[in-house]
Each structure stands twice: as structure tokens, then as C-alpha cells.
Amino acid sequence: MPAEVGFWSYVHADDAAEGGRIRQLASDLREQYALISGEPIDIFVDRDALAWGDDWREQIDSRLASILFFIAVITPRYFLSAECRRELQEFARGAERLGVRELVLPLVYVNVPALQEESPNGDAEALVKTLIQRYQWVDWCDLRFEEVTSGAYRRAVAGLAQRLVDANQRVLAEEPPAPEGSAVTDAPGSGEAPGSLDVLAAGEEALPRLAETLTAIGPEIETVGNLAQQAADDIQRGDQQGKGFAARLAISRRLAQGLSSPAERILELANSYTASLYEVDGAIRTIVAQVPAEVRDNPAARSGWEEFSANVTGLTDVTNAAMASTRGLVDSLAQTESISRDLRPPIQKLRRGLTILTEGASVISEWKRLVDEVALD
């Protein structure tokens, strides 16, 4: 019998800091799961999220014996990892579309105070923290200090394995979920799962917000560029006049003050952009899933699909071009950050906000891939 499969999402630096204990926990969980259930389980502990995520959706959609568990090992650095954030958002969206939320399990390894807040906000990772709050996470903050041979640790691993076994049995006992794009409005076993009309309506509402946010971000980025250029010119003139490092420090402090407002605004807009982006993402994936059947039933719908696919391609090209310059700005900010301690807070906010924007480009590029793979003939 093929092994059931799971995905272990973690930060490699956290595992190194723990002397390999995070990977050890994955191994211990694998053994306990097999002991309790009598079935093997493969847990992938290295990242290949995009290709593996496609296989995961296929497996659950077709209700094969292999069911994916997604376990996110939560630490403060998890929210700073672009790869981890993408993994969690990708799998969580798919799980909720398919009505199998119980297969997504956050494991809080180090305390993150924002997870206790009703509405975490004010930082670049707020969206992911809010997402984690929607699931029943496991607190591992104290257990990480236990010896792996201790009774407390072994009982906790066994409890975690039992939770996964129970969740898997509940999922397998239910009727297969309706595929994406079907007319069913709720996935079996979950009255909370949105139907295709819900997803399309949410995406329709989010699309104008997405455009407005992108429009608003442009002037803020331009302001940052102008301030940086002005500071560079002032430093050059000061050097030519022999004013020395004291003058450079004064210029850096003025730059820090000037960057404070646009940095805060860019971070705020980036969070709003991400929230709207994933609403639109759900709608586009639903459209892509539905279009072959629609064109088959109504050939006249082909022209509308061709226009839609051209728009997605155009959006991808424009976004990639814009993000190329944004990535350059992120790299230059990384160098500027070390110049003065006054500059660090606003530049760190800028980098986080701009990084969120560049991550969004990968979502939009995925739309083009999905559109290109649609076969209507």
C-alpha cells in the first residue's frame, strides 16, 4: 500500500539553532503515526512547494489513498520566510476549497505573541498570522525543551500522531469533495467551505481593490526613490566640500525621517495587496477549472476565454516588469540599511513591504501557467 504523505514546513535556520530537533520531530512523528495507524507515512521536510502542491491537489481531488498533511512549524522567523509564507497560504487555500481544513496543522514551536491577539495587524506578516488563527494549532513551546526520550515528549508526539490519524479517518469517511468549479456550493463535511459562486464573487469584489492598491503603491515607491536620490546627491556635495562623516550622519538621519511615512504606507498597502491578491487568485483558479466545460457546452464562450487569457498574460508581463525594478530597490535598500542605525527601522519596513509585493508576482505568474495549460480542444 502506498504511504500516506505529509509536508513539513519549517525554517532551516530554526532547525540549525535547535541542533536538528525540528527535523527529528518530523522523524519521530512519522514513526508514531505508523505505530498507531499501522500505515506508513512519508513526510517531506524539504521544500518543493509548487510542483508538490499540484500533486497534492490531484491526490485529494481524486480521493486516492494518499492524503496530505501540512504541518507548519511556527516560530517568529517563519513569518519572515517568504517561502514558508507561500507554502502555508498555498496549501491552506487548497484545503479550504476542498473542505479538508483539519489536514492543515500549525505547530507553534516558539511563542509568537501576535497569535494571541484577536486581530493581529501592523506588520507584514499579519495576514499569515490571521490565517494560522483559523486553525487549531498545537503548542510545542515547552515541549521543545524536553529530552526526546522523556515521557512528556513521547506522549506529546504520540498525541500529535493520533490527531493526524483521526483527521485522516474523518476525511476518508466522508463523501469525495466536489471538484473545483462545480455547481456544488459547499464542500462535504464543512459548512464553512466556500462554493464556486462565493469564490467568484469574492474575487470580483477584490479585483478593484487590487488595482487601487497597486495604483497607490506607485507614488510611494517614487517618493522613496526621490528621497534616496536626494540623500545621495547631498552626500556627494558634502564629500566634495570636505564636510566629513558628521555631515553624512546628519543626511542619513534626515533620510530616515523622510522615509518613515512612505515606509509605513508601503507596508500597509502591501498587506492590503496580498489580501486582495489571494481573493482574486481563488476566482481565477475557479474560472480556469470551469472554462473547458463551459466552452464545450457553449462554443461562443471561447472568445470570452481568449480575451480573459490575453488579459492574464498582459497582467503577468506588466507585473514582472514592475517587480524587476522593485527587486533592485530591495537589494539597494539592503546595502543602505547598514549605513546608519537611524535608517534601519524604516528600511526594514520598506524591505518587508516590497518583498511582499515581489512575492505577489509569483502568484500572478502562476495564473499565466494555469491559463496556458487549459486545453479546449
N, C-alpha and C positions, 0 to 999 in steps of 0.2 A: 504494500500500500504506500502511495507517495506520502512524504512527510508534509504535515501542515507547515505553513510558513509565517514568519513574523519579521518585522522590520524594527531595528534598534536604532533610534535616532538620538545621537549624543554628540558632544563636543570633544574632539580628540584631546585637546589641551586639558580638559577636565579629567579625562581618564589618566593622562600622564601625571597630573597633580595627585591623583589618588593611587598611584602605583599600579595601575591596571585593574583596579577594583570594579570599575563600571563595566568593563568587558567581562570580568569574572562573574559579575552578577548575571549578565546575559547567558553565560555558560551554565551557571547554577540553575537559572530558570528553565533553560532547555532540558536539563536532566530531570528536574522536579516535574515538569509538565509530562514528560514521557513516563515517569514513575506513576503519576496519578491517573493519567488517561490510558496508558498502555499504547499510546500512539506517539511516533516521533514528531519532533517539530524542528524546523530549520529557522534559525534567527539570523538574519543578515545584519551584520554590525558595521559594514562599510557602505558608503553612500553611492547609489546609482539610481537616484530617486525617480528621474523622469521615465527611463525605459522600464524600470521595475514597476513603477506605478501603473503603466499601461497594462502590464501583465496582471497586476493585482486587480484592476477593474474587470478584466476579462474573466478572471477566475471567479470573482464574486457574482458577476452578472450571469454566468453560465452555471452557477451553483456546483462547481466541481468540489472534490473532497478537500482541496487545499483552500484554507481560509486565512487571510492575512490578519495578524495582529500588528498594530502600530503602537510602539511604546516609545514615548518621548521622555528622555532623562533630563528633567528640568533643573537648570542652575541659572544664575544671573548671566553667565556667558552664553547660554542657549539663546537668549533673546538678541544677543549681539551677533549671532551667526546667521548670515544671510542664507546659507544652505539649510540649516536646521529650520528656520522660519518657513522656507519654501516647502520643505518636506512635510511639516506639520499641516500647513494650510492646504497643500495638495491632497494629502490623504484624508484630512478631516472633511474637505468639501465632498470628496467621493463617497466617504462613509455616510454622510448625511443624505446625499442624493439617493443612496441605496437603502437607507433606513437601518443601518447597522452601526449606530454610534457607539455601542458598547465595545466594539473591537478597537477603539482608539483609547489608549490608556496613558495619560501623563503620570510620570513617576517623579515627584518633587524630591530631588536629591539634596539640594541646598535651599534654605529658606529664601523665598522671594516675597517680601512684604506686600508688594502690589497685588499679589494673588488673593490677599485677604480683603482688598477694597471692593466695594460694590461696583464701582465704575472706574477702573484704572485708566488714568489719562495723563497727558502731559509729557509723554516720551515716545520715542519712535517705535517702541515695542508694544504699545498699548493694545493694538489690535490682536496680537498673538496672545497676550495675557488674558484678554477678554475671551478669546477662543478657548483657552485652557480651562477657564472658569466654567464653561458649559459642560465639562466632563467631570466625572467623579474620580479625582486623582488620588494617588496613593502617596502618603507622607513617608519618605525614607530618610528624613534629615537626621534622626537619631540612630537609625539602624546602620547608617554608613560607618559608624564608629565601632560596631560590633565585629568581633572576630568571625571569620567565615565558618568556623567550626562551632560557634556558640549556639545554644538552643534558640535564643531570640532571633538570630539571623536565619537559621534554618527554618524555624516556624514561619517567619515572615516571607521567605522565598516560597515555601510550600503554599502559603495563603495566596500569594500573588499568582502562582501557577494554577491553583484551584479556581481563582476568579476568571482566568482566561479559559480554562476548561469549561466552566459553567456558561460563560458568554458564548463560546463556540457551540455548545449544545443547544442553547436557546435559539441561536441563529439557524442552525441546521434543522430545528424542529418546526420552523416557520415555512410558509409558502415562499417560493422563489420571488424576489422582488421584481417589479416591472422594470424593463429596460428604460434607460434614459430616453425621453422624448415620447413615451407612450401617453395614452389619454388618461391613465390612472392618476388621480390627483394626490394620493398618499401612498407611500411605500408600506408594505405589510409590516406589522409589528411596531409601527411608530406613527402615532398621530401627529408627531411634530415634523416629520419629513415633508418638505415642500414638494408639490406636484409641478408638472411642467409649466402650467399656466402661472403658478406662483413665481417660478424662476424667471419666466419671460417677462412678467410684469415688473419684478424687482429690477431686472436688467434694463428694461425700458425707462424706469424712473432714474436709475443710476447713471445712464449714459450722459444726459445733460450735465449732471454734477461732475462727471469725469472730465468732460470738455471744459467746464468752467474752472475746475481746479487747475488743469494744465495751462489754461489761459492766464490764471492768476499767478502761477509759479514763475512764468517767463520774466515779468518785470522785476521780481525779487532776485532772481539769479542775475539779471542785468545789473541791478544795484550792487550786488556783491562784487561782480566783475569790475565795475567802475570804482568802487571803494578800494579794491585791491590794486588797481592800476594807479590810482591817485597816491596811495601809500608808497608804491614802488617809485613813482616819479619824485615824491618828496624825499625819499631816502637817497636817491641818486643825486638830487641837488644838494642835500646835506653833506654827502660824501665829497662832492666837488668843492664845497665851501669849507671842508675840513672840520665839520661840527662834531664828528666822532660818534661813539656809541650811545651817549646820553641822548642825542637827537634822535637816533634810531629807536630808542626805547620809547621816547615821547610819541613818535609817529605810530609805533605799534599799539600803544595804549589808545590813541585816537581811533585807530582802525578797529580795535576791539570794541570800543563804544559804538562805532558806526555799524558794525556787523551784528550787534546784539539783536536789534529789532528784526532785520531780514532773516537772521538765522532762526529765530523763534517762529517767524511766519512760515518759512520754508518747511520746518519740521511739522508744523500744524497742517499745512497743506499736503505734505507727503502722506501723513496718516489718513487724511480725508481721501486722497487719491487712491490709496491702497484699498480702503473700504469700498469705494465705488468700483474699482477695478475688478474685484472679485465678484461683485454682483453682476457686472457685465459679463464676466467670464462664464458664470453659470448659464446665462442666457445664450451666449454664443455656442457653448457646448450643446445645449438643448437644440438649437436651430440646426447645428451640424448633424446631430443624431436623427432629426426628423426629416431633413430635406430629401433623402433618397426616396422615402415612401411618398412624400408629397409630390415630387416630380413624376414618380411612377403613376400616381393616381390622377395627376393634373399636369400634363406636359407643359402647359403655359407657364407653370411656376418656375421653369428653368431660367427664364430671362431674369426674374427677380433674384434667383440664386446667383446668377452670374454677376449681377450688379453688386450683390452683397459680398461675394468673394473678392471682387475687384476693390471694394472699399476696405476690406480687411487687409488686403495686400498693400494698398496705399498707406493705410494707417501704420502697418508694420515698418514700411520703408521710412516714413517720416519719423516714427518713434526711434528707430535705430540710428538715424542721422542725428537726431537731437541728443540721444543718450551718449553718442560718441564724444561730443563736446563736454557733456556733463561728467563722464568718467575722467576726462582730462582735468576738469576742475577739481574733482575729488582727489586726484593724485597730487595736484599742486597744493591743495589745502593740507595734505598730509605733511608736506615739506614745511609749509608756513607755520604749522602748529608748534613746531619746536623752537621757533624764534623767541617767543615771549610767553610767560605763564599767563599774562592777561589775555592773550589770544586763544588759549586752549579751550575755555568753555564755549565761546561762540563758534569756533571752528569745529569742535566736536559735534555740536548740534547740526552744523551745516553738513558735515560729512555723513551723519546718520540720516538726515533728511534726503540728501542727494543719493545716498546708497539705496534707500527705499525706492526712489524713482527709477534707478537703473535696474533694480530687481523687477519692477513692473514691466520693463521692456521684455524680459524673458517670458512673461505671461502672454504678452501681445504676440511675440514671435511664435509661441505655441499655437495661437489662433490660426496663424497662416499655415502652420504644418497640418493642423486638423482640416482646414479648408482644402488644402492641396490634396489630401488623401481621400476626399469624397469622390466616389465613383458613381456616376449617374447612369451609365450605360450598362 
